[in-house]
């Protein structure tokens, strides 16, 4: 018992020394494994106006919007403005391919000249004049046939001429009278046709003058491409 009592303090002292040694060793290892201090940046602060930016979802519209409507359809040869740029009133915006419209203008001009020529021909009344000349010739033949009949008739009545001469004169007179009536009817019909042709050609001329004006308007560089 006495032996155990004297050995306990020695055992405790040895244990305390081991613990102290272990603690010192752990502390030294922690000190060796610690990271280096982080770098620090230093800046001078001064007062100033700083713009504030913000982003928002939105949709924009033009302040002034107009509808550009073409007077004619066609292929665009050239743009005279940049999309989104401002334009002035009366400013041309496009140049169209004018070749189809120039061809239409030439065709309309040719049709107008033809109708004007037909109108002039109708106004000269060539057909009516020919019909009237035929009527005059028929009337002249009628006068001669009547004279022959009137000359032969008394001779036949006096037995101074054969009966067949009177028959021939009578037939010639009837044929001349029928020819005059036919030519008179032809004159009346030709006069009516001439008047109708004149009126018809006058209408064609007016209509084709309008077509020429429209075709010329389509090729003029005016309002078809204006902005307003």
C-alpha positions as CSV (number, residue, x, y, z in Angstrom):
1,X,0.0,0.0,0.0
2,X,2.7,2.4,0.8
3,X,4.4,1.5,-2.4
4,X,1.4,2.4,-4.5
5,X,1.0,5.7,-2.7
6,X,4.4,6.9,-3.5
7,X,4.2,5.9,-7.2
8,X,0.9,7.8,-8.1
9,X,2.4,11.3,-8.1
10,X,5.1,10.1,-10.4
11,X,2.7,8.6,-12.8
12,X,0.6,11.8,-12.9
13,X,3.6,13.9,-13.5
14,X,4.7,11.8,-16.4
15,X,1.2,11.9,-17.9
16,X,1.1,15.7,-17.5
17,X,4.4,16.0,-19.3
18,X,3.2,13.9,-22.2
19,X,0.1,16.0,-22.6
20,X,2.1,19.2,-22.5
21,X,4.4,17.8,-25.2
22,X,1.5,16.8,-27.4
23,X,-0.3,20.2,-27.0
24,X,2.9,22.1,-27.9
25,X,3.5,19.9,-31.0
26,X,-0.2,20.4,-32.2
27,X,0.1,24.2,-31.6
28,X,3.3,24.3,-33.6
29,X,1.7,22.4,-36.5
30,X,-1.3,24.7,-36.6
31,X,1.0,27.7,-36.7
32,X,2.9,26.2,-39.6
33,X,-0.2,25.4,-41.7
34,X,-2.0,28.8,-41.4
35,X,-2.6,30.5,-44.8
36,X,-0.9,33.8,-45.6
37,X,-3.0,37.0,-45.1
38,X,-5.1,38.0,-48.2
39,X,-4.0,41.0,-50.4
40,X,-5.8,44.3,-49.7
41,X,-6.4,47.0,-52.4
42,X,-6.5,50.6,-51.3
43,X,-8.5,53.2,-53.3
44,X,-9.1,56.9,-52.7
45,X,-12.8,57.8,-52.5
46,X,-14.0,61.1,-54.0
47,X,-17.5,62.6,-54.5
48,X,-18.8,62.7,-58.2
49,X,-22.0,62.4,-60.2
50,X,-22.4,58.9,-61.5
51,X,-25.1,58.0,-64.2
52,X,-27.5,55.4,-63.2
53,X,-28.5,52.9,-65.9
54,X,-31.5,50.6,-65.9
55,X,-32.8,48.1,-68.4
56,X,-36.6,47.6,-69.0
57,X,-38.5,45.6,-71.6
58,X,-40.3,47.9,-73.9
59,X,-41.5,48.5,-77.5
60,X,-41.0,51.7,-79.4
61,X,-43.2,53.4,-82.0
62,X,-42.6,56.2,-84.5
63,X,-43.8,59.6,-83.4
64,X,-45.4,60.2,-86.8
65,X,-46.7,57.3,-88.9
66,X,-48.1,57.6,-92.4
67,X,-49.3,55.1,-94.9
68,X,-47.4,55.2,-98.2
69,X,-49.7,54.0,-101.0
70,X,-48.4,53.7,-104.6
71,X,-50.6,55.0,-107.4
72,X,-49.3,52.2,-109.7
73,X,-47.8,48.8,-109.2
74,X,-44.3,48.1,-110.4
75,X,-40.8,46.9,-109.5
76,X,-38.7,49.2,-107.4
77,X,-35.4,50.1,-109.1
78,X,-34.0,52.4,-106.3
79,X,-34.7,53.4,-102.8
80,X,-34.3,57.1,-102.2
81,X,-34.4,57.0,-98.3
82,X,-33.0,55.0,-95.5
83,X,-35.5,53.1,-93.3
84,X,-36.1,54.9,-90.1
85,X,-34.9,58.3,-91.4
86,X,-37.0,61.4,-91.5
87,X,-38.5,62.5,-94.8
88,X,-39.9,65.7,-96.1
89,X,-43.3,66.4,-97.6
90,X,-43.1,65.8,-101.4
91,X,-39.8,63.9,-101.2
92,X,-39.5,61.0,-103.6
93,X,-39.1,57.7,-101.8
94,X,-38.8,55.2,-104.6
95,X,-38.0,55.0,-108.3
96,X,-40.0,52.4,-110.2
97,X,-39.3,50.6,-113.4
98,X,-41.0,52.9,-115.9
99,X,-40.6,50.9,-119.1
100,X,-44.0,49.2,-118.9
101,X,-45.7,52.5,-118.4
102,X,-43.8,54.2,-121.2
103,X,-44.8,51.4,-123.5
104,X,-48.4,51.9,-122.5
105,X,-48.1,55.6,-123.1
106,X,-46.8,54.9,-126.6
107,X,-49.6,52.5,-127.3
108,X,-52.2,54.9,-126.1
109,X,-50.7,57.7,-128.3
110,X,-50.8,55.4,-131.3
111,X,-54.4,54.5,-130.7
112,X,-55.3,58.1,-130.3
113,X,-53.7,59.0,-133.6
114,X,-55.5,56.2,-135.4
115,X,-58.8,57.3,-134.0
116,X,-58.1,60.9,-134.9
117,X,-57.4,59.8,-138.5
118,X,-60.6,57.8,-138.6
119,X,-62.5,60.8,-137.3
120,X,-61.0,63.1,-140.0
121,X,-61.9,60.6,-142.7
122,X,-65.4,60.4,-141.4
123,X,-65.7,64.2,-141.3
124,X,-64.6,64.4,-144.9
125,X,-67.6,62.2,-145.8
126,X,-65.8,60.5,-148.7
127,X,-68.3,57.6,-148.8
128,X,-71.2,60.1,-148.7
129,X,-69.7,62.1,-151.5
130,X,-69.3,58.9,-153.6
131,X,-72.8,57.9,-153.0
132,X,-74.0,61.4,-153.9
133,X,-72.0,61.2,-157.1
134,X,-73.6,57.9,-158.0
135,X,-77.0,59.4,-157.4
136,X,-76.2,62.3,-159.7
137,X,-75.2,59.9,-162.4
138,X,-78.3,57.9,-161.9
139,X,-80.4,61.0,-162.1
140,X,-78.7,62.0,-165.3
141,X,-79.4,58.6,-166.8
142,X,-83.0,59.0,-165.7
143,X,-83.3,62.3,-167.6
144,X,-81.9,60.7,-170.8
145,X,-84.2,57.7,-170.4
146,X,-87.2,60.0,-170.0
147,X,-86.2,62.0,-173.0
148,X,-85.8,58.9,-175.1
149,X,-89.2,57.6,-174.0
150,X,-90.9,60.9,-174.7
151,X,-89.3,61.1,-178.2
152,X,-90.1,57.5,-179.2
153,X,-93.6,57.4,-177.9
154,X,-95.3,59.8,-180.4
155,X,-93.4,58.2,-183.2
156,X,-94.8,54.8,-182.3
157,X,-98.2,56.2,-181.9
158,X,-97.9,57.7,-185.4
159,X,-96.5,54.3,-186.7
160,X,-93.3,56.2,-187.5
161,X,-91.2,53.9,-185.3
162,X,-91.5,50.2,-184.4
163,X,-93.3,49.2,-181.2
164,X,-90.2,47.5,-179.9
165,X,-88.4,50.9,-179.7
166,X,-91.1,52.1,-177.4
167,X,-90.8,49.0,-175.3
168,X,-87.0,49.4,-175.0
169,X,-87.4,53.1,-174.1
170,X,-90.0,52.2,-171.5
171,X,-87.8,49.6,-169.9
172,X,-84.8,51.9,-169.9
173,X,-86.9,54.6,-168.2
174,X,-88.1,52.2,-165.5
175,X,-84.6,50.9,-164.9
176,X,-83.3,54.5,-164.6
177,X,-86.0,55.4,-162.1
178,X,-85.2,52.3,-160.0
179,X,-81.5,53.1,-160.2
180,X,-82.2,56.7,-158.9
181,X,-84.3,55.3,-156.0
182,X,-81.5,52.9,-155.1
183,X,-78.8,55.5,-155.2
184,X,-81.0,57.9,-153.2
185,X,-81.4,55.2,-150.5
186,X,-77.7,54.6,-150.6
187,X,-77.1,58.3,-150.0
188,X,-79.4,58.4,-147.1
189,X,-77.9,55.3,-145.6
190,X,-74.3,56.6,-146.2
191,X,-75.2,59.9,-144.6
192,X,-76.5,58.2,-141.5
193,X,-73.5,55.9,-141.3
194,X,-71.1,58.9,-141.7
195,X,-72.8,60.8,-138.9
196,X,-72.6,57.7,-136.7
197,X,-69.0,57.2,-137.5
198,X,-68.2,60.8,-136.7
199,X,-69.9,60.6,-133.3
200,X,-68.3,57.2,-132.6
201,X,-64.8,58.4,-133.6
202,X,-65.3,61.5,-131.5
203,X,-66.1,59.4,-128.5
204,X,-63.0,57.1,-129.2
205,X,-60.8,60.2,-129.5
206,X,-62.0,61.6,-126.2
207,X,-61.6,58.2,-124.4
208,X,-58.1,57.6,-125.9
209,X,-57.1,61.1,-124.9
210,X,-58.0,60.2,-121.4
211,X,-56.0,57.0,-121.7
212,X,-53.0,59.0,-122.9
213,X,-53.3,61.4,-120.0
214,X,-53.5,58.5,-117.6
215,X,-50.5,56.7,-119.2
216,X,-48.5,60.0,-119.1
217,X,-49.4,60.5,-115.5
218,X,-48.1,57.1,-114.6
219,X,-44.6,58.0,-115.9
220,X,-44.4,61.5,-114.3
221,X,-42.1,61.6,-111.3
222,X,-44.6,63.4,-109.0
223,X,-46.8,62.2,-106.2
224,X,-46.7,58.4,-106.6
225,X,-43.7,58.2,-104.4
226,X,-44.3,61.3,-102.2
227,X,-44.2,60.8,-98.5
228,X,-47.5,62.5,-97.7
